[in-house]
Amino acid sequence: MTGIKGINKISLNTEPLTHKIARRNTDFARRIEAAIKDVNTNQHIADDAIEKVIQGEMGIHEGMMALGKASTSLKILAQVRNKAMTAYNEIMRMQV
């Protein structure tokens, strides 16, 4: 009597990981990285503006404009992240 042989898994994913990595497009990652760096720069500028306003080297209006720009850029980046996560979750819920 012979033993029962295992059932072979059928996989739709036959492409090696190295080939996937070689053909991926990094444009989106570069754009997100640039946006994060831009927001970080705006935050540093706002911090410097606060110090200059306190020291009397800058007017309050210019300081508030720097704070507003930093706040707006951070809110926009957060919304982009939220939209990307929503799209990712929607894709993961799709049935194949």
Chimera marker file (.cmm) of the C-alpha trace (Angstrom):
<marker_set name="trace">
<marker id="1" x="0.000" y="0.000" z="0.000" r="1" g="1" b="0" radius="0.5"/>
<marker id="2" x="1.350" y="3.439" z="-0.892" r="1" g="1" b="0" radius="0.5"/>
<marker id="3" x="0.952" y="6.569" z="1.219" r="1" g="1" b="0" radius="0.5"/>
<marker id="4" x="-1.199" y="9.503" z="0.252" r="1" g="1" b="0" radius="0.5"/>
<marker id="5" x="0.779" y="12.114" z="-1.579" r="1" g="1" b="0" radius="0.5"/>
<marker id="6" x="0.393" y="15.754" z="-0.586" r="1" g="1" b="0" radius="0.5"/>
<marker id="7" x="-1.651" y="18.136" z="-2.640" r="1" g="1" b="0" radius="0.5"/>
<marker id="8" x="0.523" y="20.513" z="-4.588" r="1" g="1" b="0" radius="0.5"/>
<marker id="9" x="-0.225" y="24.150" z="-4.002" r="1" g="1" b="0" radius="0.5"/>
<marker id="10" x="-1.237" y="26.071" z="-7.047" r="1" g="1" b="0" radius="0.5"/>
<marker id="11" x="0.171" y="29.567" z="-6.943" r="1" g="1" b="0" radius="0.5"/>
<marker id="12" x="-0.657" y="32.445" z="-9.220" r="1" g="1" b="0" radius="0.5"/>
<marker id="13" x="2.504" y="34.163" z="-8.038" r="1" g="1" b="0" radius="0.5"/>
<marker id="14" x="5.212" y="32.508" z="-10.113" r="1" g="1" b="0" radius="0.5"/>
<marker id="15" x="7.441" y="35.512" z="-10.662" r="1" g="1" b="0" radius="0.5"/>
<marker id="16" x="10.554" y="35.621" z="-8.450" r="1" g="1" b="0" radius="0.5"/>
<marker id="17" x="10.792" y="38.487" z="-5.976" r="1" g="1" b="0" radius="0.5"/>
<marker id="18" x="14.014" y="39.799" z="-7.551" r="1" g="1" b="0" radius="0.5"/>
<marker id="19" x="12.192" y="40.317" z="-10.865" r="1" g="1" b="0" radius="0.5"/>
<marker id="20" x="9.371" y="42.168" z="-9.129" r="1" g="1" b="0" radius="0.5"/>
<marker id="21" x="11.805" y="44.469" z="-7.365" r="1" g="1" b="0" radius="0.5"/>
<marker id="22" x="13.705" y="45.141" z="-10.599" r="1" g="1" b="0" radius="0.5"/>
<marker id="23" x="10.597" y="46.246" z="-12.512" r="1" g="1" b="0" radius="0.5"/>
<marker id="24" x="8.853" y="48.330" z="-9.850" r="1" g="1" b="0" radius="0.5"/>
<marker id="25" x="8.330" y="52.028" z="-10.401" r="1" g="1" b="0" radius="0.5"/>
<marker id="26" x="9.599" y="54.320" z="-7.634" r="1" g="1" b="0" radius="0.5"/>
<marker id="27" x="8.064" y="57.598" z="-8.846" r="1" g="1" b="0" radius="0.5"/>
<marker id="28" x="5.315" y="57.588" z="-6.215" r="1" g="1" b="0" radius="0.5"/>
<marker id="29" x="7.785" y="56.872" z="-3.399" r="1" g="1" b="0" radius="0.5"/>
<marker id="30" x="10.041" y="59.701" z="-4.566" r="1" g="1" b="0" radius="0.5"/>
<marker id="31" x="7.146" y="62.152" z="-4.689" r="1" g="1" b="0" radius="0.5"/>
<marker id="32" x="5.981" y="61.220" z="-1.201" r="1" g="1" b="0" radius="0.5"/>
<marker id="33" x="9.536" y="61.529" z="0.110" r="1" g="1" b="0" radius="0.5"/>
<marker id="34" x="9.871" y="64.978" z="-1.474" r="1" g="1" b="0" radius="0.5"/>
<marker id="35" x="6.545" y="66.058" z="0.037" r="1" g="1" b="0" radius="0.5"/>
<marker id="36" x="7.611" y="64.892" z="3.494" r="1" g="1" b="0" radius="0.5"/>
<marker id="37" x="10.899" y="66.780" z="3.190" r="1" g="1" b="0" radius="0.5"/>
<marker id="38" x="9.016" y="69.900" z="2.082" r="1" g="1" b="0" radius="0.5"/>
<marker id="39" x="6.658" y="69.692" z="5.069" r="1" g="1" b="0" radius="0.5"/>
<marker id="40" x="9.631" y="69.186" z="7.384" r="1" g="1" b="0" radius="0.5"/>
<marker id="41" x="11.346" y="72.251" z="5.915" r="1" g="1" b="0" radius="0.5"/>
<marker id="42" x="8.189" y="74.318" z="6.420" r="1" g="1" b="0" radius="0.5"/>
<marker id="43" x="8.017" y="73.170" z="10.041" r="1" g="1" b="0" radius="0.5"/>
<marker id="44" x="11.638" y="74.231" z="10.648" r="1" g="1" b="0" radius="0.5"/>
<marker id="45" x="11.003" y="77.602" z="9.012" r="1" g="1" b="0" radius="0.5"/>
<marker id="46" x="7.952" y="78.101" z="11.241" r="1" g="1" b="0" radius="0.5"/>
<marker id="47" x="9.991" y="77.217" z="14.336" r="1" g="1" b="0" radius="0.5"/>
<marker id="48" x="12.661" y="79.735" z="13.350" r="1" g="1" b="0" radius="0.5"/>
<marker id="49" x="9.977" y="82.343" z="12.666" r="1" g="1" b="0" radius="0.5"/>
<marker id="50" x="8.524" y="81.879" z="16.161" r="1" g="1" b="0" radius="0.5"/>
<marker id="51" x="11.951" y="82.448" z="17.700" r="1" g="1" b="0" radius="0.5"/>
<marker id="52" x="12.499" y="85.554" z="15.567" r="1" g="1" b="0" radius="0.5"/>
<marker id="53" x="9.088" y="86.967" z="16.535" r="1" g="1" b="0" radius="0.5"/>
<marker id="54" x="9.852" y="86.413" z="20.210" r="1" g="1" b="0" radius="0.5"/>
<marker id="55" x="13.244" y="88.103" z="19.839" r="1" g="1" b="0" radius="0.5"/>
<marker id="56" x="11.696" y="91.003" z="17.915" r="1" g="1" b="0" radius="0.5"/>
<marker id="57" x="13.627" y="90.302" z="14.696" r="1" g="1" b="0" radius="0.5"/>
<marker id="58" x="10.494" y="89.541" z="12.679" r="1" g="1" b="0" radius="0.5"/>
<marker id="59" x="7.005" y="90.980" z="12.604" r="1" g="1" b="0" radius="0.5"/>
<marker id="60" x="4.123" y="88.969" z="13.961" r="1" g="1" b="0" radius="0.5"/>
<marker id="61" x="2.409" y="88.918" z="10.567" r="1" g="1" b="0" radius="0.5"/>
<marker id="62" x="5.359" y="87.226" z="8.861" r="1" g="1" b="0" radius="0.5"/>
<marker id="63" x="5.622" y="84.758" z="11.722" r="1" g="1" b="0" radius="0.5"/>
<marker id="64" x="1.949" y="83.895" z="11.491" r="1" g="1" b="0" radius="0.5"/>
<marker id="65" x="2.241" y="83.431" z="7.728" r="1" g="1" b="0" radius="0.5"/>
<marker id="66" x="5.084" y="80.943" z="8.257" r="1" g="1" b="0" radius="0.5"/>
<marker id="67" x="3.000" y="79.093" z="10.859" r="1" g="1" b="0" radius="0.5"/>
<marker id="68" x="0.001" y="79.017" z="8.535" r="1" g="1" b="0" radius="0.5"/>
<marker id="69" x="2.045" y="77.655" z="5.660" r="1" g="1" b="0" radius="0.5"/>
<marker id="70" x="3.529" y="74.927" z="7.874" r="1" g="1" b="0" radius="0.5"/>
<marker id="71" x="0.111" y="74.011" z="9.258" r="1" g="1" b="0" radius="0.5"/>
<marker id="72" x="-1.514" y="73.867" z="5.825" r="1" g="1" b="0" radius="0.5"/>
<marker id="73" x="1.256" y="71.735" z="4.318" r="1" g="1" b="0" radius="0.5"/>
<marker id="74" x="1.054" y="69.289" z="7.229" r="1" g="1" b="0" radius="0.5"/>
<marker id="75" x="-2.739" y="69.007" z="6.885" r="1" g="1" b="0" radius="0.5"/>
<marker id="76" x="-2.451" y="68.375" z="3.143" r="1" g="1" b="0" radius="0.5"/>
<marker id="77" x="0.184" y="65.683" z="3.683" r="1" g="1" b="0" radius="0.5"/>
<marker id="78" x="-2.019" y="64.014" z="6.300" r="1" g="1" b="0" radius="0.5"/>
<marker id="79" x="-4.952" y="63.997" z="3.871" r="1" g="1" b="0" radius="0.5"/>
<marker id="80" x="-2.800" y="62.463" z="1.122" r="1" g="1" b="0" radius="0.5"/>
<marker id="81" x="-1.720" y="59.761" z="3.576" r="1" g="1" b="0" radius="0.5"/>
<marker id="82" x="-5.343" y="59.128" z="4.560" r="1" g="1" b="0" radius="0.5"/>
<marker id="83" x="-6.423" y="58.838" z="0.922" r="1" g="1" b="0" radius="0.5"/>
<marker id="84" x="-3.547" y="56.451" z="0.151" r="1" g="1" b="0" radius="0.5"/>
<marker id="85" x="-4.426" y="54.266" z="3.141" r="1" g="1" b="0" radius="0.5"/>
<marker id="86" x="-8.103" y="54.246" z="2.139" r="1" g="1" b="0" radius="0.5"/>
<marker id="87" x="-7.164" y="53.175" z="-1.394" r="1" g="1" b="0" radius="0.5"/>
<marker id="88" x="-4.830" y="50.474" z="-0.044" r="1" g="1" b="0" radius="0.5"/>
<marker id="89" x="-7.528" y="49.118" z="2.265" r="1" g="1" b="0" radius="0.5"/>
<marker id="90" x="-10.034" y="49.123" z="-0.596" r="1" g="1" b="0" radius="0.5"/>
<marker id="91" x="-7.637" y="47.141" z="-2.786" r="1" g="1" b="0" radius="0.5"/>
<marker id="92" x="-7.025" y="44.635" z="0.010" r="1" g="1" b="0" radius="0.5"/>
<marker id="93" x="-10.792" y="44.077" z="0.362" r="1" g="1" b="0" radius="0.5"/>
<marker id="94" x="-11.181" y="43.262" z="-3.338" r="1" g="1" b="0" radius="0.5"/>
<marker id="95" x="-11.910" y="39.657" z="-4.095" r="1" g="1" b="0" radius="0.5"/>
<marker id="96" x="-9.823" y="38.009" z="-6.751" r="1" g="1" b="0" radius="0.5"/>
<link id1="1" id2="2" r="1" g="1" b="0" radius="0.2"/>
<link id1="2" id2="3" r="1" g="1" b="0" radius="0.2"/>
<link id1="3" id2="4" r="1" g="1" b="0" radius="0.2"/>
<link id1="4" id2="5" r="1" g="1" b="0" radius="0.2"/>
<link id1="5" id2="6" r="1" g="1" b="0" radius="0.2"/>
<link id1="6" id2="7" r="1" g="1" b="0" radius="0.2"/>
<link id1="7" id2="8" r="1" g="1" b="0" radius="0.2"/>
<link id1="8" id2="9" r="1" g="1" b="0" radius="0.2"/>
<link id1="9" id2="10" r="1" g="1" b="0" radius="0.2"/>
<link id1="10" id2="11" r="1" g="1" b="0" radius="0.2"/>
<link id1="11" id2="12" r="1" g="1" b="0" radius="0.2"/>
<link id1="12" id2="13" r="1" g="1" b="0" radius="0.2"/>
<link id1="13" id2="14" r="1" g="1" b="0" radius="0.2"/>
<link id1="14" id2="15" r="1" g="1" b="0" radius="0.2"/>
<link id1="15" id2="16" r="1" g="1" b="0" radius="0.2"/>
<link id1="16" id2="17" r="1" g="1" b="0" radius="0.2"/>
<link id1="17" id2="18" r="1" g="1" b="0" radius="0.2"/>
<link id1="18" id2="19" r="1" g="1" b="0" radius="0.2"/>
<link id1="19" id2="20" r="1" g="1" b="0" radius="0.2"/>
<link id1="20" id2="21" r="1" g="1" b="0" radius="0.2"/>
<link id1="21" id2="22" r="1" g="1" b="0" radius="0.2"/>
<link id1="22" id2="23" r="1" g="1" b="0" radius="0.2"/>
<link id1="23" id2="24" r="1" g="1" b="0" radius="0.2"/>
<link id1="24" id2="25" r="1" g="1" b="0" radius="0.2"/>
<link id1="25" id2="26" r="1" g="1" b="0" radius="0.2"/>
<link id1="26" id2="27" r="1" g="1" b="0" radius="0.2"/>
<link id1="27" id2="28" r="1" g="1" b="0" radius="0.2"/>
<link id1="28" id2="29" r="1" g="1" b="0" radius="0.2"/>
<link id1="29" id2="30" r="1" g="1" b="0" radius="0.2"/>
<link id1="30" id2="31" r="1" g="1" b="0" radius="0.2"/>
<link id1="31" id2="32" r="1" g="1" b="0" radius="0.2"/>
<link id1="32" id2="33" r="1" g="1" b="0" radius="0.2"/>
<link id1="33" id2="34" r="1" g="1" b="0" radius="0.2"/>
<link id1="34" id2="35" r="1" g="1" b="0" radius="0.2"/>
<link id1="35" id2="36" r="1" g="1" b="0" radius="0.2"/>
<link id1="36" id2="37" r="1" g="1" b="0" radius="0.2"/>
<link id1="37" id2="38" r="1" g="1" b="0" radius="0.2"/>
<link id1="38" id2="39" r="1" g="1" b="0" radius="0.2"/>
<link id1="39" id2="40" r="1" g="1" b="0" radius="0.2"/>
<link id1="40" id2="41" r="1" g="1" b="0" radius="0.2"/>
<link id1="41" id2="42" r="1" g="1" b="0" radius="0.2"/>
<link id1="42" id2="43" r="1" g="1" b="0" radius="0.2"/>
<link id1="43" id2="44" r="1" g="1" b="0" radius="0.2"/>
<link id1="44" id2="45" r="1" g="1" b="0" radius="0.2"/>
<link id1="45" id2="46" r="1" g="1" b="0" radius="0.2"/>
<link id1="46" id2="47" r="1" g="1" b="0" radius="0.2"/>
<link id1="47" id2="48" r="1" g="1" b="0" radius="0.2"/>
<link id1="48" id2="49" r="1" g="1" b="0" radius="0.2"/>
<link id1="49" id2="50" r="1" g="1" b="0" radius="0.2"/>
<link id1="50" id2="51" r="1" g="1" b="0" radius="0.2"/>
<link id1="51" id2="52" r="1" g="1" b="0" radius="0.2"/>
<link id1="52" id2="53" r="1" g="1" b="0" radius="0.2"/>
<link id1="53" id2="54" r="1" g="1" b="0" radius="0.2"/>
<link id1="54" id2="55" r="1" g="1" b="0" radius="0.2"/>
<link id1="55" id2="56" r="1" g="1" b="0" radius="0.2"/>
<link id1="56" id2="57" r="1" g="1" b="0" radius="0.2"/>
<link id1="57" id2="58" r="1" g="1" b="0" radius="0.2"/>
<link id1="58" id2="59" r="1" g="1" b="0" radius="0.2"/>
<link id1="59" id2="60" r="1" g="1" b="0" radius="0.2"/>
<link id1="60" id2="61" r="1" g="1" b="0" radius="0.2"/>
<link id1="61" id2="62" r="1" g="1" b="0" radius="0.2"/>
<link id1="62" id2="63" r="1" g="1" b="0" radius="0.2"/>
<link id1="63" id2="64" r="1" g="1" b="0" radius="0.2"/>
<link id1="64" id2="65" r="1" g="1" b="0" radius="0.2"/>
<link id1="65" id2="66" r="1" g="1" b="0" radius="0.2"/>
<link id1="66" id2="67" r="1" g="1" b="0" radius="0.2"/>
<link id1="67" id2="68" r="1" g="1" b="0" radius="0.2"/>
<link id1="68" id2="69" r="1" g="1" b="0" radius="0.2"/>
<link id1="69" id2="70" r="1" g="1" b="0" radius="0.2"/>
<link id1="70" id2="71" r="1" g="1" b="0" radius="0.2"/>
<link id1="71" id2="72" r="1" g="1" b="0" radius="0.2"/>
<link id1="72" id2="73" r="1" g="1" b="0" radius="0.2"/>
<link id1="73" id2="74" r="1" g="1" b="0" radius="0.2"/>
<link id1="74" id2="75" r="1" g="1" b="0" radius="0.2"/>
<link id1="75" id2="76" r="1" g="1" b="0" radius="0.2"/>
<link id1="76" id2="77" r="1" g="1" b="0" radius="0.2"/>
<link id1="77" id2="78" r="1" g="1" b="0" radius="0.2"/>
<link id1="78" id2="79" r="1" g="1" b="0" radius="0.2"/>
<link id1="79" id2="80" r="1" g="1" b="0" radius="0.2"/>
<link id1="80" id2="81" r="1" g="1" b="0" radius="0.2"/>
<link id1="81" id2="82" r="1" g="1" b="0" radius="0.2"/>
<link id1="82" id2="83" r="1" g="1" b="0" radius="0.2"/>
<link id1="83" id2="84" r="1" g="1" b="0" radius="0.2"/>
<link id1="84" id2="85" r="1" g="1" b="0" radius="0.2"/>
<link id1="85" id2="86" r="1" g="1" b="0" radius="0.2"/>
<link id1="86" id2="87" r="1" g="1" b="0" radius="0.2"/>
<link id1="87" id2="88" r="1" g="1" b="0" radius="0.2"/>
<link id1="88" id2="89" r="1" g="1" b="0" radius="0.2"/>
<link id1="89" id2="90" r="1" g="1" b="0" radius="0.2"/>
<link id1="90" id2="91" r="1" g="1" b="0" radius="0.2"/>
<link id1="91" id2="92" r="1" g="1" b="0" radius="0.2"/>
<link id1="92" id2="93" r="1" g="1" b="0" radius="0.2"/>
<link id1="93" id2="94" r="1" g="1" b="0" radius="0.2"/>
<link id1="94" id2="95" r="1" g="1" b="0" radius="0.2"/>
<link id1="95" id2="96" r="1" g="1" b="0" radius="0.2"/>
</marker_set>
